[in-house]
Amino acid sequence: MSDGPVTLSRVAREAGVSLATASRAINGSATRTVRPELRDRVLAAADRLGYVPDPSAQAMARGRTAALGLVVHDIADPYFSAIASGVTRAAEAEGLIVTLASTELRPERERAFVELVRRQRGRAVILAGSRMLPDAGADAPGPDAGAGAPSPDAEAGAPSPGADAGAPAPDDVAGASSTNGAHASAPEGASTPAPGVVGTPADETATPDAGTTRAETPTAVAPTAISLDLEGALTAFRESGGGVATIGQAIGSLPVVKIDNSGGAAALARELHGLGYRRFGILSGPAGLRTAADRTAGFRDVLASLGSAVRDDDVVPGEFTRDGGHAAMTELIARSGRPADTVPGGQDAGAGLPELVFAVNDVMAVGAIAAVRDAGLRVPDDVAVAGFDDIPTLRDVTPALTTVHIALERIGEAATRLALGEPTGLEPELDADAETTEGLEATAPGSVTVHGEVILRASTPRRKN
């Protein structure tokens, strides 16, 4: 054997075939095949000579690289980190490498990343997270926020004929990185079956905000509908042979793993009302965000039907962050003055802190618990707190937080299989495994809906009236 790397030309000579045949046998081809006996001869020659294939050449020959693009709003958010963990696990099982973009809910960055993956001939793209509602105002959603809101499927129009015009250069995508791990941080700058109810002991002992602070999401995001350019980019990528899936909200007719946010919040409201709570507050999340609006509306609608309508003054918007939850809870405490039980004269409907505050995601709830503590009050003695998502870091929260469990890692796995054109929660081989199919329901070909499960914990004990 001569010095230096073994070339494909030498393999072809050793096998007695043309260079083109050797390339197709080793690298594969999107359009042509090689007879089995010739392929075996080439592979045997490559093995004898110690030839190492070029991954780039293989990708070019097969028409696709081993890259799978994942777009999230903020990888520092435990919600998206858990989804990314599931995506990475499923991608690795298929021999793919995850390329991650944390885009801060900016459609132009999302579109630029999709274009980047398309130009690099990536295998698939997954877009995770809710979108902004059309014509969203700056105020928190009102009592009827869910009634007149357009459905997610109705928000996106047809792709713009000039979708490629004015596209940001792929290099402008902030926060893009490649990783085989689930929780890699991006560079700086960058209705429904009722869910089940599970009671769990409150044995956590860590501080309320341990390990949960995350970077603030910029508040300057304009409240717009789904970008037609983004939908056009995703559609173009799919038409070019790439796989596409979205998580949380449908974009046009693209495959989606939906989350039943409204149904989960409604189920939580019923359970909390059943525990004796009658006056509720809501930390309603970013104004105009579909996820926040659906959870707020589902919670309010059920309570209104039960005779415990939430007062507008008891609804405070805020960022989907620990600090956003802290600020919103601080504002609610300032508005209310003191816990209702300590207000002279008793049950003035306009006085005192609500008996229970629902934060529309867990990270906000962690900040809310810290704000209650900073105000010299106690959870649940002075005010009960509940969240939504059941993020992994809740194991470090005291008191243990009541929430709605969403199988976030399972969602990431299902979305990856959906993007790759494989079965998700419907395949017969998974039907027998309750753990992997729990909470998944087929809605239409190419889509599934994930339902939550109410988890009652120590932050919302039965109220003694």
N, C-alpha and C positions, 0 to 999 in steps of 0.2 A: 504493500500500500504506500503510495507516495505521500509526501508531506502536504499539509494544508487541508482545507475542508474538501470533502467529496462533493463533486458537482452533480447536478441532475443529468448533464450530458454523459458523464462517466457511467452513471447507473444505466442510462439508455444503451450505451455501447456494451456494457456487461450483460444486459438482458437480451441484446440483439433486437431492439425495437427502436422506433423513431423517438426523437425527443418529445414530440407531441403526445405520443402514446404513453411514454413514461410519466409525463406531467399529469395526464388524465388518470392514470392508475394510482399515483401517489396523492395528488392534490384534489382529485375529484373534478367533476365538471357539472355545470348547471344544464348543459345541453347535450353532451355526448357521453357514452358509456364505453367501457373496455371489456372485452370478452374475459370471462373468469380465468382462463388458462394464461392469457397474457398478463393480467393483473398479478396473478400468483408469481409469474416469472419475474416481473419487475420488482415486486415486494421482496422476493428472495434475494435478488441482486442488491437491492438497497440494504438489506440486513447484513449481507456478507461484507459490503463495503463500509458499513457504519454510517450510512447517509442519514442526515437529520433534516426533515422537511422544513420549509419556510412557512410559518403560520400565515404571513401576509399573502404569500402566493396561493396558499390553500383557500384563504378567504376570497381572494379575487376570482379564483377558478370556480368556486361554489356559488359566488354571487352574494354572499353574506359573511360578515365577520361574526365573532363570538361575543359581541357586545350587546348588552341589554340596557337601555336607558331608563332611569327612574327619576321622575320629576316630583319634588315635594316642595311645600311652602317653606319649611324650616326644619332641618334635620336635628336641631337642638331640642325640638319638641318631642317628648317621649312618645306621643301618638304616632308621629311619622317615623321615629326610630324603630318602634315595634313593627310597623308595616314594612320598613326597609329590611328588617331581620327576616321576615317571611319571604320577601322577594328574593333576597340574596340566597336563602336556603334552597328555594325552588330553582333559581337560576343555576346555582352550582351543580345541582343534580342533573342539569341538562348540559353541563360543560360550558356555561356562559359566564362572562364577567360583567358585573354591574357597574355602569357608569352613572354617577349620581349628580343631580343638579338641585341645589337649594335656591329657589327663585323668588322667595318673598312675595308670592302671589302677584307677580308682575307678568301679565300675558306676553309682553314683548320678549322677556327672558325665556319664558316657556316655549314660545314659538321658535326662538333662535336655537334652543337646545334640540328641539325636534328636528329642525333643519340640519343641525350638526350631525345627529345620529343618522339621518337619511343619507347625507353625503358620505359618511363613513361606512355606509352599507351595514348598519347595525341590524341585529336580528329582530328587535322589538322595542317598543316604548311603552312605559306605564306612567300615567299622569295621576297622581294621588292628591286628594284634597278637594274641598268645596270651592265653588266659584262665587263671585259677587252677583247679587240680584240686580236686574235692570232697574234703573231709576230709584236706587236705594237712597233714602234720606239719611240725615245725620242722627236722627233720634232713634231711640230704642223701639223695636216693634211694638205696636199697640195690641190690644186684646184680640183683634181679628187678624193678626199678622199672617196667620196661615191660611185664612179663608180665601182671600183673593189673590194670593201669590201664584204666579204662573208656574206650571210644573217644570221640572228640570228639562224634560224632553222638549218643551216648547220654547226654551230660551235661545237655542242656537238656530240660526238661519242657514241657508245654503252657503257653501264656501264662496268667497269672493273670487270672481274671474281673475283678478289681478293679485292673487294672494301672495305671489312671490315678490311683488314690487315693494321696495323699501324695506326688505327684511333686514334685521340687524345681522351683522356678521357673526358667524358662530363663535369667534374668539371673544365676542362681547358677553357671552354667557357667564354670569358670575356664579361662583360656587360649584362649578362642575368638577368632578373628581372621579377617578376609577377606584373601585374597591372590591375585594372579595369578602369584606367584613360587613356587619350589619349596621354599625353605629359610627361609621367614619364621619368626622366633622368636615363640613365644607370649608374652603378657605374663606378668610374674612373678606367682606365686600360682596362678598358674593350676595185598606189599611191593614190590617196586620194581626197575626195571632198574638195574643198577649204573652209577653215574655214570662218565663218562670221566675219564681222568687226564691232566693237562697239566703238563709241566715248563717253568718259565720261569726266566730268568737272574736272579741276585740283584745288581742294580746300584743299588739305592736307597742313598742316603747320608745321609738325615736321621736325627734322633734318634728313639729308639723311641716316645716318647710325643708326638711333634709333632702338634699340631692335633687331638688326639683326646679331650681331657678334656671330660666332659659333666656336666650337673647330676645330682646324686644323685636317684634315685627314692625317695620315702619308704618306709621299711620297715614302716610300721604298717598296710599293707594286709592285711586279714583274708583268709586262704586259703579262699575260698568257691567254689562252683560258679558256672557262668554264671547271672547274675541273671535270674530269670523275668520281672521287670519290664522288663529291657533287651530280652529277646527279644520280649516283648509289645509294646514301643514300636516295635521294628523291624518287626514283623509288621503293626502298625496303620498304620505309615507306608507300607508296601508296599500294603496293602489300600486305602489312600486314593489310590493312583495313583502314588506315588513309587517310585523304584528303590532297591534295597538290594543290597549285596554285602559279604562279609567277606573278610579276608585272614588266612591262617594257620590258622584253626580254624573248623569249621562251627558255626553256631548254629541249632539246629533244622533246618528244611528250607530255610533261606535259601541263595541262591547263594554259593559260596565259591571263592576261589583258595587251594588248600591248598599247603603246603610240606612236602616229604618230609624232615622233620628226622631221623627215625630212620634212613631209608635213606642219607641223606648222611653221617651220623656213622658208620654201619656201613662204608660204602665207605672213608671216611678211615681207620678203624681197620685195615682190611685192608691198605691201602697202607703205612701206617706199620709194621705188623708185618712186611710184606714187605721193608722197609728195614733190618730187623734189631733193631728195638726190642722189648724183652720186658717191661720194667716201666714201667707207665704211671700217671700221676696225672691227676685230672680236677678242674677248677674248674667246679662243676656248676650255677652260676647260682642264682637265687632258688628256695628250697624251695617246691615245689608249683606252679610255673609249668609249663604244658603243654609249651611249647617246650623249656625246660631239661630237663624230665624225659625227653622223647622223645629228645633228642640224647644225654643221658647213658646212657639205656638202650640205644640203638642201638650206641653205642661199646662199652659194657661187654659186651653180649651176644656180639658178634663176637669180642672178645678172649678171653672165657671159652671160646668154642668152639675157639679156636686154642691153648688151654693157657696163656694169659697173663692170667688173671683179675685184675681191678683190686682191690686191697685196700681195704677200707672206710676205713682210716686215710689212704689216698691220695686220698680224695674230699673236697673242701672246697667248701661252698656259698658264695655271695656275690652281691652285687647285679650287675645287668647294666650295669655302668659301668666306666670306667677305674679309678676308685678301688676299686670292688668287686673287680676282678681283682687289683689291687695287694695289697689286704688278704688275699685268699684265698691268693695265692702266698706272701706273707710268712708266713702261718700254716703252709702246707705245708712251707716251708723250715725253719721252727722245729721242726715235728714231726720232720722227717727228719734234721736236723743237717747233713750234708754230702753231696755227690754220692756215689753208691754206689761208684764206682771208688776213692774215697779212704778208704773205711771199712776199718780194719785187719781182716784175715781175709777180705776179698773179698766174697763174694756172700751175706751174711746177708739173707734175704728181708725182714726187718723193719727194716733199717738203711739209711740214706742216702736221698738225693733220688731220685725216679723218673727214669728215663732221658729220658722225654718227658712233658710235661704238656699235656693238651688242655683249652683253655678253650672253653666251649660257645658263646661268641660272640666276635667279633674285638675288640670294645672291651675286654672282660675280658682278652683275650690281650695287648693293648698294655700294660695295667697290669701284667700278669704279667711281661712282658719288663723293664719298669722296675723291678719288685721284685727280679728276679734281679740286675740291675745294681746296685741299691742294697745288696744283700747281698754285693757283692764277687765275684759269680760272672758267668759269661758264657753267652750263648745263641749258638750251640748247643753250645759246648765242654763246659760243665758240665751243661746240661740243654736239651733241645730243646723247642720250644713250637709248638703248632698252634692254629688258631682255626676259626671258622665264620661265613660270610656273604660274605666278600670285599668289605667296605665300601670306598668310594672312597678314604678317607684312608690305606689301607694302602700307597699308593705312597710315603708319607713314613716308613715304618717300616723300621728296620735292626736285625737282618737281615730280609730279605724274609720275610713270614709265610706259611707253609703254611696253607691254609684250604680251605673248601668254597664254591665260587662259587655264589651265588644271584642270579639276574637280577632285582634288586630294582626297578629302574625299569620293567622289562618287566612285573613283577607289578602295579605301580601302574597301568600302562596297561590291562592285561587286566581288572583289577578295575573300572576306570571303565567300560569297554565292557560288562562283565557287569552292572553296576548300571543302565546305560542300555538294557539289553535288546538289545545288539548282539553280534555274534560276537567271540570273543576270539582264541584260538590255533587255531581250527578252520576259519576261513574260507578258502575256496579261494585267495583273492587273497594270503593270507599263507603258504600252504603252500610256495610256491616261494621264499620268502625265509627262508633258514635262520637268519639272524641274529635275526629277530623271533620265530621259533617255537621256537628252541632251548630245550630243557628243559621245554616245555609238553606235557602229555598230557591228553586228555579223560578224565574219570572218570565223568561222568553229565551229563545235560542240565542246563545252568546251572552247571556246576562244572568246574574244571580243577585238575590237580595239577602242581606245579613240582618238578622233580628237580634236585639240585645236581651240581656237577662238582668233583672233587678237583683242587686246584692245589698241586703240590709246589714249594716254594721253599727258600731257604737256611736257614730256621730249623729244618729237619728233614733234614739230610744223611743219606746212607746210613751206618748205624752200623758201625764197625770193631770187631768183637768178637774 
